[in-house]
Amino acid sequence: MTEPKFVDVVVVGLGVGGEEVAGRLAEAGLDVVGIDGELVGGECPYWGCIPSKMMIRAANALAEARRVDGLAGTVQVQPDWAPVARRIREEATANWDDTAAVRRFTGKGGHFVRGYGRLVGPGRVQVGDQVFQARHGVVIGTGSTPVVPPIAGLADTPYWTNRQIIEVEELPESLLILGGGAIGLELAQVFARFGVRVTVVEAMDRVLAVEEPEASEVAAAALRADGVGIHTGVRAERVDHDGSRFTVHTADGGSFTGERLLVSTGRRARLGDLGLETAGIDPGQRFLAVDDRMRVRVGGNGATAGGPAATVGGNGATVDGVWGVGDVTGEGAFTHIAMYQASIVVCDLLDQLRQAAGGVDASGAARAGGGAMGAAGTGDGPVGATTVGTGARGVLRADYRALPRVTFTDPEVGAVGLTERQARDRGVNVQVGTAQLAGSTRGWIHKFGNEGFIKLVADADRGVLAGATSVGPMGGEVLSALAVAVHAAVPVSQLRHMIYAYPTFHRAIETALRELK
Ligand SMILES: Cc1cc2nc3c(=O)[nH]c(=O)nc-3n(C[C@H](O)[C@H](O)[C@H](O)COP(=O)(O)OP(=O)(O)OC[C@H]3O[C@@H](n4cnc5c(N)ncnc54)[C@H](O)[C@@H]3O)c2cc1C
């Protein structure tokens, strides 16, 4: 092993979260090494959010064109995947080339190393034959990979994950999808709208099982209307591939066949072979447990002090000088979570440095940074943690009460905070109010594709919303008002006396407020 090179901060994994942390610390003047074994920018721009949303945009254009009949004349729709594949290749991913993203980072003063990093001691990271010793911190942002369930035969088949399906140039005739979560449903609808015969097999008793049951029903009905076969409560037991077709055999003796098989049954943290134990971190955790300043906990969630250097803080023992960011933390596999957490890491790390230098705390030190970008570098501006709660000394602290999530099916399923079931399970004195979009003026005008609803879950004792769901056309956009309400704990009485523009979809919020009981 070569002599370690001393630097200020080492960031392992330059996905959405790691790149944001590394770039901002470099801009702040620190000597930062950023390491990535694959593409700088991570899953979101190359195999995740951005290309999948390009697919959805195209599929929704087809669906809207099909709605012209009965509204505005007649249209003949001839789907063609070529422009979609081209857009993903050329505009989103630069043919899966991260030259622009690497420049984006090095242009801020960061030093980039391509390779897989591994901890080899406290503050020490090895990549290839180079070793870096961090003076001030190591940040782990290694992201997540698809969960591949232990179904007999599956591992020996040429199944697809999100990576292969995002890169697809030619559509298969049929597609089986294991998993009816957000990613599975979004892609199911896209491919069905392009004429592929799609079948979703979900083990839980409903799709989008983490959201409100009413949302699952609307989403399932919408996908069925697009021709998707949806089979819930069905457990895949064995998978065969005969060289050209997949067969999924189910526990109830049934089977489904398809030309391609997409596995979208969740994500797990990339923690393998990271050498966590050399830095005093439990290597057996499912996700990298962090506290509310994103400092890595010593022993996972059941933290016990130990390791090379540990600090016992407000929420358990943490390892000095190691932070986690993004999917790897298990706090929500979303780009907006990775960006939010990145701001907290930057703030906390700079705060520590200021304190060590005898300065003031870092209140407000972390500015909002650039958003996740396509590989070509066309970011959509700040999505950083400007709304984080502040701790006693003004350092940003993570607060996931108002975590928004959107499934970009048509209709979109947006949700924030607690579902009704979660609120009841936590002993909240729940009131629920629901309004159907089809019954609203805007929904009635919209006509085709107006399925959806607003559901509010109020905490009657506190007089605020604990959660809300917004399903419908632009349900993810309508969600923003509800996210503000949950985040800022706006009193329900105030929400009732707001003026809601007419005739918008979000006016249904007012109706749902009236229905709270
Ligand atoms: C199909 C799909 C659609 C999605 N759509 C959305 C969406 O609409 N909205 C949303 O908010 N989120 C969406 N997501 C989730 C989003 O992509 C992730 O939450 C986000 O990419 C997480 O960022 P990250 O920085 O934690 O990790 P990642 O983006 O996974 O990046 C981790 C990086 O670490 C690198 N790495 C791993 N191990 C090492 C190592 N040992 N050394 C060096 N480098 C390493 C990897 O190469 C990778 O570049 C989607 C995901 C998928 C798969």
The ligand as an ORCA input file, in Angstrom:
! r2SCAN-3c Opt
* xyz 0 1
  C     -35.961      3.638    -12.231
  C     -35.774      4.616    -11.120
  C     -36.537      5.762    -11.091
  C     -36.380      6.676    -10.068
  N     -37.163      7.797    -10.076
  C     -37.035      8.692     -9.074
  C     -37.838      9.868     -9.059
  O     -38.673     10.083     -9.945
  N     -37.673     10.744     -8.056
  C     -36.763     10.533     -7.045
  O     -36.656     11.366     -6.144
  N     -35.981      9.428     -7.045
  C     -36.104      8.510     -8.015
  N     -35.303      7.407     -8.023
  C     -34.336      7.219     -6.918
  C     -33.040      8.005     -7.130
  O     -32.456      7.643     -8.354
  C     -32.109      7.716     -5.976
  O     -32.768      8.003     -4.770
  C     -30.846      8.555     -6.060
  O     -30.121      8.272     -7.227
  C     -29.979      8.274     -4.835
  O     -28.781      8.976     -4.918
  P     -27.514      8.494     -4.094
  O     -26.522      9.593     -4.202
  O     -27.903      8.063     -2.753
  O     -27.009      7.174     -4.799
  P     -26.777      6.727     -6.295
  O     -27.429      7.626     -7.253
  O     -27.130      5.284     -6.314
  O     -25.212      6.887     -6.484
  C     -24.283      6.141     -5.755
  C     -22.946      6.204     -6.462
  O     -21.985      5.554     -5.649
  C     -21.107      4.830     -6.480
  N     -20.483      3.800     -5.659
  C     -21.057      2.758     -5.017
  N     -20.156      2.091     -4.287
  C     -18.973      2.727     -4.463
  C     -17.676      2.533     -3.956
  N     -17.387      1.588     -3.100
  N     -16.710      3.386     -4.377
  C     -16.956      4.377     -5.248
  N     -18.173      4.600     -5.748
  C     -19.177      3.800     -5.354
  C     -21.971      4.318     -7.598
  O     -21.186      4.049     -8.738
  C     -22.931      5.502     -7.808
  O     -22.454      6.387     -8.795
  C     -35.431      6.458     -9.042
  C     -34.638      5.311     -9.068
  C     -34.798      4.394    -10.095
  C     -33.945      3.166    -10.092
*
